[in-house]
Amino acid sequence: MSGYCYYYSGCQDQYDAHYLDACSLCRKSLHNSDIFMYRGNTPFCSQECRQEQMEIDEAREKNWKSGRSLRKSDAQNSTTNKTVRTGTVAVA
């Protein structure tokens, strides 16, 4: 079982690794060590691993937000440059 704790998943003879068995970033075993949690249920082996994940998440969120604002400005620019014709159309 290579140092991991296993829990019973409900099926006979089937055991899965528990989410607190390894660091979410570097996969180092968390057995008999301090666990540093982030966002409720994400375990890390050290403050450094947790901080690295926080920085990754912040960069991802910043890129996502900047991508959204670019798409909004593109949509605004595309509608302001178009000519819109109004009137009545009759179809026979």
PDB file of N, CA, C and O in Angstrom:
ATOM      1  N   MET A   1       0.815  -1.206   0.000  1.00  0.00           N
ATOM      2  CA  MET A   1       0.000   0.000   0.000  1.00  0.00           C
ATOM      3  C   MET A   1       0.850   1.258   0.000  1.00  0.00           C
ATOM      4  O   MET A   1       0.276   2.347   0.034  1.00  0.00           O
ATOM      5  N   SER A   2       2.125   1.195  -0.035  1.00  0.00           N
ATOM      6  CA  SER A   2       3.075   2.299  -0.252  1.00  0.00           C
ATOM      7  C   SER A   2       2.839   3.538   0.628  1.00  0.00           C
ATOM      8  O   SER A   2       2.981   4.660   0.140  1.00  0.00           O
ATOM      9  N   GLY A   3       2.490   3.369   1.881  1.00  0.00           N
ATOM     10  CA  GLY A   3       2.396   4.485   2.806  1.00  0.00           C
ATOM     11  C   GLY A   3       1.130   5.310   2.739  1.00  0.00           C
ATOM     12  O   GLY A   3       0.994   6.270   3.497  1.00  0.00           O
ATOM     13  N   TYR A   4       0.215   4.982   1.877  1.00  0.00           N
ATOM     14  CA  TYR A   4      -1.032   5.728   1.781  1.00  0.00           C
ATOM     15  C   TYR A   4      -2.097   5.070   2.637  1.00  0.00           C
ATOM     16  O   TYR A   4      -2.121   3.849   2.789  1.00  0.00           O
ATOM     17  N   CYS A   5      -2.974   5.885   3.193  1.00  0.00           N
ATOM     18  CA  CYS A   5      -4.116   5.371   3.937  1.00  0.00           C
ATOM     19  C   CYS A   5      -5.249   5.166   2.944  1.00  0.00           C
ATOM     20  O   CYS A   5      -5.452   5.992   2.055  1.00  0.00           O
ATOM     21  N   TYR A   6      -5.967   4.100   3.084  1.00  0.00           N
ATOM     22  CA  TYR A   6      -7.058   3.808   2.162  1.00  0.00           C
ATOM     23  C   TYR A   6      -8.366   3.754   2.929  1.00  0.00           C
ATOM     24  O   TYR A   6      -8.380   3.422   4.114  1.00  0.00           O
ATOM     25  N   TYR A   7      -9.456   4.076   2.266  1.00  0.00           N
ATOM     26  CA  TYR A   7     -10.761   3.998   2.888  1.00  0.00           C
ATOM     27  C   TYR A   7     -11.652   3.121   2.030  1.00  0.00           C
ATOM     28  O   TYR A   7     -11.419   2.949   0.834  1.00  0.00           O
ATOM     29  N   TYR A   8     -12.660   2.580   2.654  1.00  0.00           N
ATOM     30  CA  TYR A   8     -13.584   1.683   1.964  1.00  0.00           C
ATOM     31  C   TYR A   8     -14.587   2.511   1.192  1.00  0.00           C
ATOM     32  O   TYR A   8     -15.251   3.374   1.764  1.00  0.00           O
ATOM     33  N   SER A   9     -14.706   2.259  -0.103  1.00  0.00           N
ATOM     34  CA  SER A   9     -15.564   3.073  -0.955  1.00  0.00           C
ATOM     35  C   SER A   9     -16.981   2.532  -1.081  1.00  0.00           C
ATOM     36  O   SER A   9     -17.806   3.137  -1.766  1.00  0.00           O
ATOM     37  N   GLY A  10     -17.280   1.421  -0.445  1.00  0.00           N
ATOM     38  CA  GLY A  10     -18.626   0.877  -0.505  1.00  0.00           C
ATOM     39  C   GLY A  10     -18.729  -0.395  -1.313  1.00  0.00           C
ATOM     40  O   GLY A  10     -19.717  -1.118  -1.188  1.00  0.00           O
ATOM     41  N   CYS A  11     -17.755  -0.689  -2.128  1.00  0.00           N
ATOM     42  CA  CYS A  11     -17.760  -1.916  -2.914  1.00  0.00           C
ATOM     43  C   CYS A  11     -16.815  -2.920  -2.262  1.00  0.00           C
ATOM     44  O   CYS A  11     -15.731  -2.559  -1.803  1.00  0.00           O
ATOM     45  N   GLN A  12     -17.223  -4.145  -2.229  1.00  0.00           N
ATOM     46  CA  GLN A  12     -16.410  -5.174  -1.607  1.00  0.00           C
ATOM     47  C   GLN A  12     -15.056  -5.273  -2.312  1.00  0.00           C
ATOM     48  O   GLN A  12     -14.998  -5.289  -3.542  1.00  0.00           O
ATOM     49  N   ASP A  13     -13.993  -5.337  -1.559  1.00  0.00           N
ATOM     50  CA  ASP A  13     -12.616  -5.460  -2.049  1.00  0.00           C
ATOM     51  C   ASP A  13     -12.153  -4.258  -2.874  1.00  0.00           C
ATOM     52  O   ASP A  13     -11.230  -4.388  -3.679  1.00  0.00           O
ATOM     53  N   GLN A  14     -12.770  -3.105  -2.690  1.00  0.00           N
ATOM     54  CA  GLN A  14     -12.333  -1.922  -3.425  1.00  0.00           C
ATOM     55  C   GLN A  14     -12.032  -0.799  -2.433  1.00  0.00           C
ATOM     56  O   GLN A  14     -12.916  -0.336  -1.712  1.00  0.00           O
ATOM     57  N   TYR A  15     -10.793  -0.379  -2.413  1.00  0.00           N
ATOM     58  CA  TYR A  15     -10.370   0.702  -1.545  1.00  0.00           C
ATOM     59  C   TYR A  15      -9.707   1.775  -2.404  1.00  0.00           C
ATOM     60  O   TYR A  15      -8.915   1.461  -3.292  1.00  0.00           O
ATOM     61  N   ASP A  16     -10.030   3.036  -2.140  1.00  0.00           N
ATOM     62  CA  ASP A  16      -9.463   4.152  -2.889  1.00  0.00           C
ATOM     63  C   ASP A  16      -8.607   5.007  -1.960  1.00  0.00           C
ATOM     64  O   ASP A  16      -8.825   5.025  -0.749  1.00  0.00           O
ATOM     65  N   ALA A  17      -7.641   5.708  -2.525  1.00  0.00           N
ATOM     66  CA  ALA A  17      -6.816   6.616  -1.739  1.00  0.00           C
ATOM     67  C   ALA A  17      -7.668   7.786  -1.262  1.00  0.00           C
ATOM     68  O   ALA A  17      -8.525   8.276  -1.998  1.00  0.00           O
ATOM     69  N   HIS A  18      -7.435   8.227  -0.051  1.00  0.00           N
ATOM     70  CA  HIS A  18      -8.148   9.361   0.522  1.00  0.00           C
ATOM     71  C   HIS A  18      -7.515  10.649   0.006  1.00  0.00           C
ATOM     72  O   HIS A  18      -6.312  10.678  -0.254  1.00  0.00           O
ATOM     73  N   TYR A  19      -8.299  11.710  -0.146  1.00  0.00           N
ATOM     74  CA  TYR A  19      -7.776  12.950  -0.721  1.00  0.00           C
ATOM     75  C   TYR A  19      -6.743  13.624   0.171  1.00  0.00           C
ATOM     76  O   TYR A  19      -6.000  14.476  -0.314  1.00  0.00           O
ATOM     77  N   LEU A  20      -6.663  13.282   1.449  1.00  0.00           N
ATOM     78  CA  LEU A  20      -5.668  13.868   2.345  1.00  0.00           C
ATOM     79  C   LEU A  20      -4.374  13.056   2.401  1.00  0.00           C
ATOM     80  O   LEU A  20      -3.530  13.305   3.262  1.00  0.00           O
ATOM     81  N   ASP A  21      -4.208  12.103   1.510  1.00  0.00           N
ATOM     82  CA  ASP A  21      -3.010  11.269   1.516  1.00  0.00           C
ATOM     83  C   ASP A  21      -1.795  11.948   0.902  1.00  0.00           C
ATOM     84  O   ASP A  21      -0.664  11.628   1.266  1.00  0.00           O
ATOM     85  N   ALA A  22      -2.007  12.888  -0.031  1.00  0.00           N
ATOM     86  CA  ALA A  22      -0.880  13.482  -0.746  1.00  0.00           C
ATOM     87  C   ALA A  22      -1.127  14.971  -0.991  1.00  0.00           C
ATOM     88  O   ALA A  22      -2.267  15.428  -1.072  1.00  0.00           O
ATOM     89  N   CYS A  23      -0.026  15.709  -1.106  1.00  0.00           N
ATOM     90  CA  CYS A  23      -0.068  17.132  -1.421  1.00  0.00           C
ATOM     91  C   CYS A  23      -0.697  17.323  -2.798  1.00  0.00           C
ATOM     92  O   CYS A  23      -0.375  16.596  -3.737  1.00  0.00           O
ATOM     93  N   SER A  24      -1.578  18.282  -2.914  1.00  0.00           N
ATOM     94  CA  SER A  24      -2.264  18.527  -4.186  1.00  0.00           C
ATOM     95  C   SER A  24      -1.340  19.082  -5.261  1.00  0.00           C
ATOM     96  O   SER A  24      -1.661  19.000  -6.447  1.00  0.00           O
ATOM     97  N   LEU A  25      -0.207  19.643  -4.874  1.00  0.00           N
ATOM     98  CA  LEU A  25       0.696  20.229  -5.856  1.00  0.00           C
ATOM     99  C   LEU A  25       1.843  19.286  -6.216  1.00  0.00           C
ATOM    100  O   LEU A  25       2.051  18.981  -7.390  1.00  0.00           O
ATOM    101  N   CYS A  26       2.584  18.824  -5.212  1.00  0.00           N
ATOM    102  CA  CYS A  26       3.783  18.017  -5.494  1.00  0.00           C
ATOM    103  C   CYS A  26       3.575  16.517  -5.271  1.00  0.00           C
ATOM    104  O   CYS A  26       4.470  15.722  -5.559  1.00  0.00           O
ATOM    105  N   ARG A  27       2.414  16.128  -4.764  1.00  0.00           N
ATOM    106  CA  ARG A  27       2.038  14.730  -4.525  1.00  0.00           C
ATOM    107  C   ARG A  27       2.868  14.043  -3.439  1.00  0.00           C
ATOM    108  O   ARG A  27       2.881  12.814  -3.361  1.00  0.00           O
ATOM    109  N   LYS A  28       3.553  14.812  -2.610  1.00  0.00           N
ATOM    110  CA  LYS A  28       4.304  14.260  -1.485  1.00  0.00           C
ATOM    111  C   LYS A  28       3.317  13.694  -0.462  1.00  0.00           C
ATOM    112  O   LYS A  28       2.248  14.262  -0.242  1.00  0.00           O
ATOM    113  N   SER A  29       3.678  12.587   0.151  1.00  0.00           N
ATOM    114  CA  SER A  29       2.815  11.950   1.142  1.00  0.00           C
ATOM    115  C   SER A  29       2.588  12.875   2.334  1.00  0.00           C
ATOM    116  O   SER A  29       3.506  13.559   2.787  1.00  0.00           O
ATOM    117  N   LEU A  30       1.363  12.889   2.834  1.00  0.00           N
ATOM    118  CA  LEU A  30       1.019  13.712   3.995  1.00  0.00           C
ATOM    119  C   LEU A  30       0.915  12.881   5.265  1.00  0.00           C
ATOM    120  O   LEU A  30       0.491  13.389   6.303  1.00  0.00           O
ATOM    121  N   HIS A  31       1.295  11.621   5.197  1.00  0.00           N
ATOM    122  CA  HIS A  31       1.205  10.713   6.329  1.00  0.00           C
ATOM    123  C   HIS A  31       2.118  11.207   7.457  1.00  0.00           C
ATOM    124  O   HIS A  31       3.310  11.428   7.240  1.00  0.00           O
ATOM    125  N   ASN A  32       1.561  11.381   8.661  1.00  0.00           N
ATOM    126  CA  ASN A  32       2.284  11.828   9.857  1.00  0.00           C
ATOM    127  C   ASN A  32       2.986  13.170   9.659  1.00  0.00           C
ATOM    128  O   ASN A  32       4.112  13.346  10.125  1.00  0.00           O
ATOM    129  N   SER A  33       2.351  14.107   8.986  1.00  0.00           N
ATOM    130  CA  SER A  33       2.935  15.439   8.821  1.00  0.00           C
ATOM    131  C   SER A  33       1.832  16.488   8.909  1.00  0.00           C
ATOM    132  O   SER A  33       0.644  16.169   8.851  1.00  0.00           O
ATOM    133  N   ASP A  34       2.244  17.733   9.048  1.00  0.00           N
ATOM    134  CA  ASP A  34       1.269  18.824   9.063  1.00  0.00           C
ATOM    135  C   ASP A  34       0.621  18.940   7.692  1.00  0.00           C
ATOM    136  O   ASP A  34       1.243  18.661   6.667  1.00  0.00           O
ATOM    137  N   ILE A  35      -0.634  19.355   7.694  1.00  0.00           N
ATOM    138  CA  ILE A  35      -1.364  19.541   6.448  1.00  0.00           C
ATOM    139  C   ILE A  35      -1.810  20.996   6.377  1.00  0.00           C
ATOM    140  O   ILE A  35      -2.430  21.510   7.308  1.00  0.00           O
ATOM    141  N   PHE A  36      -1.492  21.646   5.280  1.00  0.00           N
ATOM    142  CA  PHE A  36      -1.862  23.033   5.061  1.00  0.00           C
ATOM    143  C   PHE A  36      -3.000  23.046   4.051  1.00  0.00           C
ATOM    144  O   PHE A  36      -2.829  22.632   2.905  1.00  0.00           O
ATOM    145  N   MET A  37      -4.168  23.527   4.483  1.00  0.00           N
ATOM    146  CA  MET A  37      -5.363  23.485   3.634  1.00  0.00           C
ATOM    147  C   MET A  37      -5.544  24.815   2.900  1.00  0.00           C
ATOM    148  O   MET A  37      -5.125  25.875   3.365  1.00  0.00           O
ATOM    149  N   TYR A  38      -6.184  24.715   1.737  1.00  0.00           N
ATOM    150  CA  TYR A  38      -6.488  25.890   0.912  1.00  0.00           C
ATOM    151  C   TYR A  38      -7.839  25.675   0.260  1.00  0.00           C
ATOM    152  O   TYR A  38      -8.131  24.588  -0.239  1.00  0.00           O
ATOM    153  N   ARG A  39      -8.659  26.710   0.265  1.00  0.00           N
ATOM    154  CA  ARG A  39     -10.009  26.675  -0.308  1.00  0.00           C
ATOM    155  C   ARG A  39     -10.838  25.516   0.227  1.00  0.00           C
ATOM    156  O   ARG A  39     -11.556  24.851  -0.521  1.00  0.00           O
ATOM    157  N   GLY A  40     -10.732  25.291   1.497  1.00  0.00           N
ATOM    158  CA  GLY A  40     -11.604  24.328   2.166  1.00  0.00           C
ATOM    159  C   GLY A  40     -11.149  22.897   2.168  1.00  0.00           C
ATOM    160  O   GLY A  40     -11.051  22.294   3.237  1.00  0.00           O
ATOM    161  N   ASN A  41     -10.862  22.318   1.007  1.00  0.00           N
ATOM    162  CA  ASN A  41     -10.577  20.886   0.992  1.00  0.00           C
ATOM    163  C   ASN A  41      -9.394  20.505   0.110  1.00  0.00           C
ATOM    164  O   ASN A  41      -9.345  19.388  -0.404  1.00  0.00           O
ATOM    165  N   THR A  42      -8.444  21.415  -0.072  1.00  0.00           N
ATOM    166  CA  THR A  42      -7.270  21.112  -0.882  1.00  0.00           C
ATOM    167  C   THR A  42      -6.043  21.064   0.019  1.00  0.00           C
ATOM    168  O   THR A  42      -5.629  22.095   0.550  1.00  0.00           O
ATOM    169  N   PRO A  43      -5.451  19.876   0.202  1.00  0.00           N
ATOM    170  CA  PRO A  43      -4.335  19.722   1.143  1.00  0.00           C
ATOM    171  C   PRO A  43      -2.967  19.972   0.486  1.00  0.00           C
ATOM    172  O   PRO A  43      -2.757  19.658  -0.686  1.00  0.00           O
ATOM    173  N   PHE A  44      -2.047  20.544   1.273  1.00  0.00           N
ATOM    174  CA  PHE A  44      -0.679  20.778   0.828  1.00  0.00           C
ATOM    175  C   PHE A  44       0.285  20.360   1.917  1.00  0.00           C
ATOM    176  O   PHE A  44      -0.059  20.381   3.099  1.00  0.00           O
ATOM    177  N   CYS A  45       1.506  19.976   1.522  1.00  0.00           N
ATOM    178  CA  CYS A  45       2.500  19.493   2.473  1.00  0.00           C
ATOM    179  C   CYS A  45       3.242  20.631   3.163  1.00  0.00           C
ATOM    180  O   CYS A  45       3.831  20.423   4.223  1.00  0.00           O
ATOM    181  N   SER A  46       3.225  21.830   2.585  1.00  0.00           N
ATOM    182  CA  SER A  46       3.965  22.956   3.157  1.00  0.00           C
ATOM    183  C   SER A  46       3.284  24.276   2.802  1.00  0.00           C
ATOM    184  O   SER A  46       2.423  24.346   1.925  1.00  0.00           O
ATOM    185  N   GLN A  47       3.701  25.307   3.512  1.00  0.00           N
ATOM    186  CA  GLN A  47       3.184  26.639   3.198  1.00  0.00           C
ATOM    187  C   GLN A  47       3.635  27.070   1.816  1.00  0.00           C
ATOM    188  O   GLN A  47       2.921  27.802   1.131  1.00  0.00           O
ATOM    189  N   GLU A  48       4.820  26.623   1.396  1.00  0.00           N
ATOM    190  CA  GLU A  48       5.348  26.984   0.085  1.00  0.00           C
ATOM    191  C   GLU A  48       4.488  26.402  -1.036  1.00  0.00           C
ATOM    192  O   GLU A  48       4.168  27.098  -1.999  1.00  0.00           O
ATOM    193  N   CYS A  49       4.113  25.122  -0.912  1.00  0.00           N
ATOM    194  CA  CYS A  49       3.256  24.503  -1.932  1.00  0.00           C
ATOM    195  C   CYS A  49       1.898  25.193  -1.981  1.00  0.00           C
ATOM    196  O   CYS A  49       1.364  25.450  -3.060  1.00  0.00           O
ATOM    197  N   ARG A  50       1.343  25.490  -0.806  1.00  0.00           N
ATOM    198  CA  ARG A  50       0.053  26.173  -0.769  1.00  0.00           C
ATOM    199  C   ARG A  50       0.152  27.557  -1.404  1.00  0.00           C
ATOM    200  O   ARG A  50      -0.725  27.954  -2.171  1.00  0.00           O
ATOM    201  N   GLN A  51       1.226  28.297  -1.086  1.00  0.00           N
ATOM    202  CA  GLN A  51       1.414  29.633  -1.642  1.00  0.00           C
ATOM    203  C   GLN A  51       1.577  29.566  -3.164  1.00  0.00           C
ATOM    204  O   GLN A  51       1.051  30.417  -3.881  1.00  0.00           O
ATOM    205  N   GLU A  52       2.293  28.572  -3.650  1.00  0.00           N
ATOM    206  CA  GLU A  52       2.461  28.427  -5.099  1.00  0.00           C
ATOM    207  C   GLU A  52       1.114  28.193  -5.788  1.00  0.00           C
ATOM    208  O   GLU A  52       0.846  28.752  -6.851  1.00  0.00           O
ATOM    209  N   GLN A  53       0.270  27.359  -5.170  1.00  0.00           N
ATOM    210  CA  GLN A  53      -1.053  27.108  -5.743  1.00  0.00           C
ATOM    211  C   GLN A  53      -1.906  28.377  -5.714  1.00  0.00           C
ATOM    212  O   GLN A  53      -2.659  28.642  -6.651  1.00  0.00           O
ATOM    213  N   MET A  54      -1.790  29.158  -4.641  1.00  0.00           N
ATOM    214  CA  MET A  54      -2.540  30.405  -4.549  1.00  0.00           C
ATOM    215  C   MET A  54      -2.115  31.369  -5.663  1.00  0.00           C
ATOM    216  O   MET A  54      -2.955  32.046  -6.257  1.00  0.00           O
ATOM    217  N   GLU A  55      -0.811  31.427  -5.941  1.00  0.00           N
ATOM    218  CA  GLU A  55      -0.316  32.299  -7.000  1.00  0.00           C
ATOM    219  C   GLU A  55      -0.768  31.810  -8.376  1.00  0.00           C
ATOM    220  O   GLU A  55      -1.099  32.617  -9.245  1.00  0.00           O
ATOM    221  N   ILE A  56      -0.782  30.502  -8.572  1.00  0.00           N
ATOM    222  CA  ILE A  56      -1.278  29.930  -9.826  1.00  0.00           C
ATOM    223  C   ILE A  56      -2.743  30.305 -10.018  1.00  0.00           C
ATOM    224  O   ILE A  56      -3.145  30.722 -11.105  1.00  0.00           O
ATOM    225  N   ASP A  57      -3.541  30.155  -8.959  1.00  0.00           N
ATOM    226  CA  ASP A  57      -4.968  30.479  -9.044  1.00  0.00           C
ATOM    227  C   ASP A  57      -5.195  31.964  -9.323  1.00  0.00           C
ATOM    228  O   ASP A  57      -6.066  32.323 -10.115  1.00  0.00           O
ATOM    229  N   GLU A  58      -4.403  32.836  -8.664  1.00  0.00           N
ATOM    230  CA  GLU A  58      -4.537  34.273  -8.886  1.00  0.00           C
ATOM    231  C   GLU A  58      -4.198  34.638 -10.336  1.00  0.00           C
ATOM    232  O   GLU A  58      -4.897  35.443 -10.952  1.00  0.00           O
ATOM    233  N   ALA A  59      -3.135  34.053 -10.877  1.00  0.00           N
ATOM    234  CA  ALA A  59      -2.749  34.333 -12.262  1.00  0.00           C
ATOM    235  C   ALA A  59      -3.817  33.826 -13.224  1.00  0.00           C
ATOM    236  O   ALA A  59      -4.145  34.502 -14.199  1.00  0.00           O
ATOM    237  N   ARG A  60      -4.355  32.649 -12.958  1.00  0.00           N
ATOM    238  CA  ARG A  60      -5.404  32.082 -13.811  1.00  0.00           C
ATOM    239  C   ARG A  60      -6.650  32.963 -13.780  1.00  0.00           C
ATOM    240  O   ARG A  60      -7.266  33.212 -14.816  1.00  0.00           O
ATOM    241  N   GLU A  61      -7.016  33.433 -12.589  1.00  0.00           N
ATOM    242  CA  GLU A  61      -8.194  34.300 -12.453  1.00  0.00           C
ATOM    243  C   GLU A  61      -7.966  35.638 -13.145  1.00  0.00           C
ATOM    244  O   GLU A  61      -8.871  36.172 -13.786  1.00  0.00           O
ATOM    245  N   LYS A  62      -6.760  36.177 -13.018  1.00  0.00           N
ATOM    246  CA  LYS A  62      -6.441  37.454 -13.664  1.00  0.00           C
ATOM    247  C   LYS A  62      -6.516  37.299 -15.183  1.00  0.00           C
ATOM    248  O   LYS A  62      -7.064  38.169 -15.860  1.00  0.00           O
ATOM    249  N   ASN A  63      -5.974  36.209 -15.729  1.00  0.00           N
ATOM    250  CA  ASN A  63      -6.035  35.965 -17.171  1.00  0.00           C
ATOM    251  C   ASN A  63      -7.475  35.788 -17.628  1.00  0.00           C
ATOM    252  O   ASN A  63      -7.856  36.277 -18.691  1.00  0.00           O
ATOM    253  N   TRP A  64      -8.266  35.097 -16.836  1.00  0.00           N
ATOM    254  CA  TRP A  64      -9.663  34.868 -17.185  1.00  0.00           C
ATOM    255  C   TRP A  64     -10.423  36.186 -17.220  1.00  0.00           C
ATOM    256  O   TRP A  64     -11.201  36.440 -18.140  1.00  0.00           O
ATOM    257  N   LYS A  65     -10.192  37.025 -16.211  1.00  0.00           N
ATOM    258  CA  LYS A  65     -10.879  38.323 -16.164  1.00  0.00           C
ATOM    259  C   LYS A  65     -10.430  39.224 -17.302  1.00  0.00           C
ATOM    260  O   LYS A  65     -11.255  39.912 -17.904  1.00  0.00           O
ATOM    261  N   SER A  66      -9.136  39.233 -17.608  1.00  0.00           N
ATOM    262  CA  SER A  66      -8.676  40.094 -18.697  1.00  0.00           C
ATOM    263  C   SER A  66      -9.199  39.586 -20.033  1.00  0.00           C
ATOM    264  O   SER A  66      -9.485  40.391 -20.919  1.00  0.00           O
ATOM    265  N   GLY A  67      -9.331  38.297 -20.201  1.00  0.00           N
ATOM    266  CA  GLY A  67      -9.919  37.726 -21.413  1.00  0.00           C
ATOM    267  C   GLY A  67     -11.365  38.121 -21.558  1.00  0.00           C
ATOM    268  O   GLY A  67     -11.821  38.412 -22.664  1.00  0.00           O
ATOM    269  N   ARG A  68     -12.095  38.135 -20.463  1.00  0.00           N
ATOM    270  CA  ARG A  68     -13.507  38.542 -20.488  1.00  0.00           C
ATOM    271  C   ARG A  68     -13.635  40.007 -20.869  1.00  0.00           C
ATOM    272  O   ARG A  68     -14.498  40.365 -21.670  1.00  0.00           O
ATOM    273  N   SER A  69     -12.781  40.865 -20.303  1.00  0.00           N
ATOM    274  CA  SER A  69     -12.894  42.292 -20.600  1.00  0.00           C
ATOM    275  C   SER A  69     -12.526  42.562 -22.057  1.00  0.00           C
ATOM    276  O   SER A  69     -13.109  43.452 -22.677  1.00  0.00           O
ATOM    277  N   LEU A  70     -11.575  41.818 -22.618  1.00  0.00           N
ATOM    278  CA  LEU A  70     -11.235  41.987 -24.027  1.00  0.00           C
ATOM    279  C   LEU A  70     -12.408  41.579 -24.911  1.00  0.00           C
ATOM    280  O   LEU A  70     -12.706  42.259 -25.893  1.00  0.00           O
ATOM    281  N   ARG A  71     -13.071  40.485 -24.576  1.00  0.00           N
ATOM    282  CA  ARG A  71     -14.216  40.046 -25.369  1.00  0.00           C
ATOM    283  C   ARG A  71     -15.349  41.062 -25.281  1.00  0.00           C
ATOM    284  O   ARG A  71     -16.032  41.302 -26.277  1.00  0.00           O
ATOM    285  N   LYS A  72     -15.563  41.663 -24.118  1.00  0.00           N
ATOM    286  CA  LYS A  72     -16.609  42.676 -23.976  1.00  0.00           C
ATOM    287  C   LYS A  72     -16.291  43.892 -24.823  1.00  0.00           C
ATOM    288  O   LYS A  72     -17.173  44.425 -25.497  1.00  0.00           O
ATOM    289  N   SER A  73     -15.032  44.344 -24.797  1.00  0.00           N
ATOM    290  CA  SER A  73     -14.680  45.531 -25.589  1.00  0.00           C
ATOM    291  C   SER A  73     -14.752  45.223 -27.077  1.00  0.00           C
ATOM    292  O   SER A  73     -15.130  46.096 -27.859  1.00  0.00           O
ATOM    293  N   ASP A  74     -14.400  44.005 -27.497  1.00  0.00           N
ATOM    294  CA  ASP A  74     -14.541  43.619 -28.903  1.00  0.00           C
ATOM    295  C   ASP A  74     -16.004  43.640 -29.320  1.00  0.00           C
ATOM    296  O   ASP A  74     -16.328  44.085 -30.421  1.00  0.00           O
ATOM    297  N   ALA A  75     -16.878  43.170 -28.463  1.00  0.00           N
ATOM    298  CA  ALA A  75     -18.307  43.154 -28.775  1.00  0.00           C
ATOM    299  C   ALA A  75     -18.847  44.578 -28.876  1.00  0.00           C
ATOM    300  O   ALA A  75     -19.659  44.867 -29.755  1.00  0.00           O
ATOM    301  N   GLN A  76     -18.411  45.461 -27.995  1.00  0.00           N
ATOM    302  CA  GLN A  76     -18.864  46.847 -28.045  1.00  0.00           C
ATOM    303  C   GLN A  76     -18.361  47.540 -29.305  1.00  0.00           C
ATOM    304  O   GLN A  76     -19.102  48.285 -29.946  1.00  0.00           O
ATOM    305  N   ASN A  77     -17.100  47.295 -29.661  1.00  0.00           N
ATOM    306  CA  ASN A  77     -16.530  47.909 -30.861  1.00  0.00           C
ATOM    307  C   ASN A  77     -17.204  47.397 -32.125  1.00  0.00           C
ATOM    308  O   ASN A  77     -17.408  48.162 -33.068  1.00  0.00           O
ATOM    309  N   SER A  78     -17.545  46.144 -32.157  1.00  0.00           N
ATOM    310  CA  SER A  78     -18.148  45.587 -33.365  1.00  0.00           C
ATOM    311  C   SER A  78     -19.568  46.116 -33.568  1.00  0.00           C
ATOM    312  O   SER A  78     -20.002  46.267 -34.710  1.00  0.00           O
ATOM    313  N   THR A  79     -20.298  46.401 -32.494  1.00  0.00           N
ATOM    314  CA  THR A  79     -21.657  46.920 -32.663  1.00  0.00           C
ATOM    315  C   THR A  79     -21.658  48.411 -32.947  1.00  0.00           C
ATOM    316  O   THR A  79     -22.580  48.898 -33.600  1.00  0.00           O
ATOM    317  N   THR A  80     -20.666  49.151 -32.485  1.00  0.00           N
ATOM    318  CA  THR A  80     -20.654  50.593 -32.717  1.00  0.00           C
ATOM    319  C   THR A  80     -20.241  50.928 -34.142  1.00  0.00           C
ATOM    320  O   THR A  80     -20.566  52.014 -34.623  1.00  0.00           O
ATOM    321  N   ASN A  81     -19.546  50.051 -34.829  1.00  0.00           N
ATOM    322  CA  ASN A  81     -19.080  50.324 -36.184  1.00  0.00           C
ATOM    323  C   ASN A  81     -20.046  49.837 -37.257  1.00  0.00           C
ATOM    324  O   ASN A  81     -19.761  50.002 -38.443  1.00  0.00           O
ATOM    325  N   LYS A  82     -21.158  49.254 -36.892  1.00  0.00           N
ATOM    326  CA  LYS A  82     -22.094  48.711 -37.868  1.00  0.00           C
ATOM    327  C   LYS A  82     -23.238  49.678 -38.121  1.00  0.00           C
ATOM    328  O   LYS A  82     -23.671  50.402 -37.224  1.00  0.00           O
ATOM    329  N   THR A  83     -23.713  49.677 -39.348  1.00  0.00           N
ATOM    330  CA  THR A  83     -24.870  50.483 -39.722  1.00  0.00           C
ATOM    331  C   THR A  83     -26.110  49.607 -39.579  1.00  0.00           C
ATOM    332  O   THR A  83     -26.152  48.475 -40.061  1.00  0.00           O
ATOM    333  N   VAL A  84     -27.095  50.146 -38.919  1.00  0.00           N
ATOM    334  CA  VAL A  84     -28.328  49.408 -38.719  1.00  0.00           C
ATOM    335  C   VAL A  84     -29.425  50.112 -39.507  1.00  0.00           C
ATOM    336  O   VAL A  84     -29.652  51.309 -39.329  1.00  0.00           O
ATOM    337  N   ARG A  85     -30.102  49.372 -40.374  1.00  0.00           N
ATOM    338  CA  ARG A  85     -31.192  49.927 -41.167  1.00  0.00           C
ATOM    339  C   ARG A  85     -32.517  49.522 -40.546  1.00  0.00           C
ATOM    340  O   ARG A  85     -32.728  48.363 -40.189  1.00  0.00           O
ATOM    341  N   THR A  86     -33.386  50.476 -40.426  1.00  0.00           N
ATOM    342  CA  THR A  86     -34.703  50.187 -39.882  1.00  0.00           C
ATOM    343  C   THR A  86     -35.755  50.463 -40.942  1.00  0.00           C
ATOM    344  O   THR A  86     -35.542  51.281 -41.836  1.00  0.00           O
ATOM    345  N   GLY A  87     -36.856  49.803 -40.847  1.00  0.00           N
ATOM    346  CA  GLY A  87     -37.921  50.009 -41.818  1.00  0.00           C
ATOM    347  C   GLY A  87     -38.869  48.813 -41.817  1.00  0.00           C
ATOM    348  O   GLY A  87     -38.779  47.919 -40.975  1.00  0.00           O
ATOM    349  N   THR A  88     -39.772  48.828 -42.783  1.00  0.00           N
ATOM    350  CA  THR A  88     -40.754  47.766 -42.891  1.00  0.00           C
ATOM    351  C   THR A  88     -40.406  46.887 -44.085  1.00  0.00           C
ATOM    352  O   THR A  88     -40.075  47.381 -45.163  1.00  0.00           O
ATOM    353  N   VAL A  89     -40.487  45.591 -43.875  1.00  0.00           N
ATOM    354  CA  VAL A  89     -40.220  44.642 -44.945  1.00  0.00           C
ATOM    355  C   VAL A  89     -41.491  43.865 -45.210  1.00  0.00           C
ATOM    356  O   VAL A  89     -42.114  43.340 -44.287  1.00  0.00           O
ATOM    357  N   ALA A  90     -41.880  43.792 -46.494  1.00  0.00           N
ATOM    358  CA  ALA A  90     -43.076  43.028 -46.862  1.00  0.00           C
ATOM    359  C   ALA A  90     -42.630  41.784 -47.613  1.00  0.00           C
ATOM    360  O   ALA A  90     -41.810  41.856 -48.529  1.00  0.00           O
ATOM    361  N   VAL A  91     -43.170  40.661 -47.219  1.00  0.00           N
ATOM    362  CA  VAL A  91     -42.839  39.394 -47.853  1.00  0.00           C
ATOM    363  C   VAL A  91     -44.094  38.865 -48.501  1.00  0.00           C
ATOM    364  O   VAL A  91     -45.138  38.782 -47.854  1.00  0.00           O
ATOM    365  N   ALA A  92     -44.011  38.499 -49.787  1.00  0.00           N
ATOM    366  CA  ALA A  92     -45.193  38.001 -50.489  1.00  0.00           C
ATOM    367  C   ALA A  92     -45.170  36.505 -50.619  1.00  0.00           C
ATOM    368  O   ALA A  92     -46.092  35.920 -51.186  1.00  0.00           O
TER     369      ALA A  92
END
